[in-house]
Amino acid sequence: GGQQRWVVKLDKLGFAVSTGSACSSGKEEPSHVIAAMGYSPREAVRALRFSSGWETSEADWAALLEALQRVHGDMRKV
């Protein structure tokens, strides 16, 4: 799906992101957690997951935002 393109492009920029929720990793069906948040199955399969740890800094999040904007811009050109 479209979210896989995001995963690949963000990976190339040095960011490890995932699809769905952590509890649904490796499964093909939409995450029940995302469904419980009120998203339809069609919307749920488009979800990207961003995780952080104790050492994740504000600069790391700013860099991720910049990468998301860059990928979004690149995808709009296609």
C-alpha atoms as a printed R data frame, in Angstrom:
   type eleno elety resid chain resno       x      y      z
1  ATOM     1    CA   GLY     A     1   0.000  0.000  0.000
2  ATOM     2    CA   GLY     A     2   0.895  3.680  0.033
3  ATOM     3    CA   GLN     A     3   2.235  3.560  3.571
4  ATOM     4    CA   GLN     A     4   4.928  1.092  2.439
5  ATOM     5    CA   ARG     A     5   6.312  3.790  0.121
6  ATOM     6    CA   TRP     A     6   6.548  6.085  3.154
7  ATOM     7    CA   VAL     A     7   8.368  3.374  5.118
8  ATOM     8    CA   VAL     A     8  10.878  2.815  2.305
9  ATOM     9    CA   LYS     A     9  11.496  6.511  1.683
10 ATOM    10    CA   LEU     A    10  11.877  7.334  5.391
11 ATOM    11    CA   ASP     A    11  14.196  4.341  5.822
12 ATOM    12    CA   LYS     A    12  16.438  5.721  3.063
13 ATOM    13    CA   LEU     A    13  16.572  9.002  5.016
14 ATOM    14    CA   GLY     A    14  17.683  7.127  8.148
15 ATOM    15    CA   PHE     A    15  14.373  6.735 10.010
16 ATOM    16    CA   ALA     A    16  13.034  3.350 11.063
17 ATOM    17    CA   VAL     A    17   9.250  3.556 11.015
18 ATOM    18    CA   SER     A    18   6.609  0.846 11.014
19 ATOM    19    CA   THR     A    19   3.058  0.341  9.881
20 ATOM    20    CA   GLY     A    20   0.134 -0.343 12.183
21 ATOM    21    CA   SER     A    21   0.457 -0.591 15.932
22 ATOM    22    CA   ALA     A    22   3.173 -2.382 17.896
23 ATOM    23    CA   CYS     A    23   0.781 -5.155 18.916
24 ATOM    24    CA   SER     A    24  -0.076 -5.910 15.285
25 ATOM    25    CA   SER     A    25   3.486 -6.004 13.926
26 ATOM    26    CA   GLY     A    26   3.917 -8.661 11.276
27 ATOM    27    CA   LYS     A    27   0.190 -9.137 10.713
28 ATOM    28    CA   GLU     A    28  -1.563 -8.313  7.476
29 ATOM    29    CA   GLU     A    29  -4.923 -7.314  8.965
30 ATOM    30    CA   PRO     A    30  -5.517 -3.804 10.323
31 ATOM    31    CA   SER     A    31  -4.551 -3.145 13.919
32 ATOM    32    CA   HIS     A    32  -7.375 -3.618 16.439
33 ATOM    33    CA   VAL     A    33  -5.840 -0.787 18.484
34 ATOM    34    CA   ILE     A    34  -6.136  1.661 15.593
35 ATOM    35    CA   ALA     A    35  -9.665  0.378 14.908
36 ATOM    36    CA   ALA     A    36 -10.549  1.021 18.581
37 ATOM    37    CA   MET     A    37  -9.422  4.619 18.068
38 ATOM    38    CA   GLY     A    38 -12.310  4.970 15.614
39 ATOM    39    CA   TYR     A    39 -10.535  4.468 12.301
40 ATOM    40    CA   SER     A    40 -12.097  2.352  9.563
41 ATOM    41    CA   PRO     A    41 -10.149 -0.661  8.229
42 ATOM    42    CA   ARG     A    42  -9.372  1.356  5.099
43 ATOM    43    CA   GLU     A    43  -7.922  4.188  7.198
44 ATOM    44    CA   ALA     A    44  -6.188  1.826  9.636
45 ATOM    45    CA   VAL     A    45  -4.061  0.179  6.955
46 ATOM    46    CA   ARG     A    46  -2.635  3.625  6.096
47 ATOM    47    CA   ALA     A    47  -1.212  4.189  9.591
48 ATOM    48    CA   LEU     A    48   2.466  4.753 10.239
49 ATOM    49    CA   ARG     A    49   3.962  4.183 13.693
50 ATOM    50    CA   PHE     A    50   6.674  6.389 15.153
51 ATOM    51    CA   SER     A    51   8.326  5.233 18.358
52 ATOM    52    CA   SER     A    52  10.744  6.972 20.650
53 ATOM    53    CA   GLY     A    53  12.957  6.054 23.556
54 ATOM    54    CA   TRP     A    54  14.520  7.752 26.540
55 ATOM    55    CA   GLU     A    55  17.313  9.136 24.390
56 ATOM    56    CA   THR     A    56  15.059 10.543 21.657
57 ATOM    57    CA   SER     A    57  15.587 14.300 21.593
58 ATOM    58    CA   GLU     A    58  13.536 17.221 20.403
59 ATOM    59    CA   ALA     A    59  16.060 17.532 17.556
60 ATOM    60    CA   ASP     A    60  15.298 13.922 16.546
61 ATOM    61    CA   TRP     A    61  11.578 14.735 16.296
62 ATOM    62    CA   ALA     A    62  12.352 17.921 14.351
63 ATOM    63    CA   ALA     A    63  14.472 15.889 11.919
64 ATOM    64    CA   LEU     A    64  11.617 13.394 11.510
65 ATOM    65    CA   LEU     A    65   9.187 16.218 10.775
66 ATOM    66    CA   GLU     A    66  11.566 17.585  8.146
67 ATOM    67    CA   ALA     A    67  11.888 14.117  6.587
68 ATOM    68    CA   LEU     A    68   8.095 13.677  6.533
69 ATOM    69    CA   GLN     A    69   7.710 17.020  4.783
70 ATOM    70    CA   ARG     A    70  10.401 16.078  2.281
71 ATOM    71    CA   VAL     A    71   8.825 12.695  1.490
72 ATOM    72    CA   HIS     A    72   5.382 14.286  1.207
73 ATOM    73    CA   GLY     A    73   6.749 16.835 -1.250
74 ATOM    74    CA   ASP     A    74   8.480 14.128 -3.284
75 ATOM    75    CA   MET     A    75   5.320 12.007 -3.427
76 ATOM    76    CA   ARG     A    76   3.189 14.938 -4.580
77 ATOM    77    CA   LYS     A    77   5.485 15.398 -7.589
78 ATOM    78    CA   VAL     A    78   4.716 11.894 -8.849
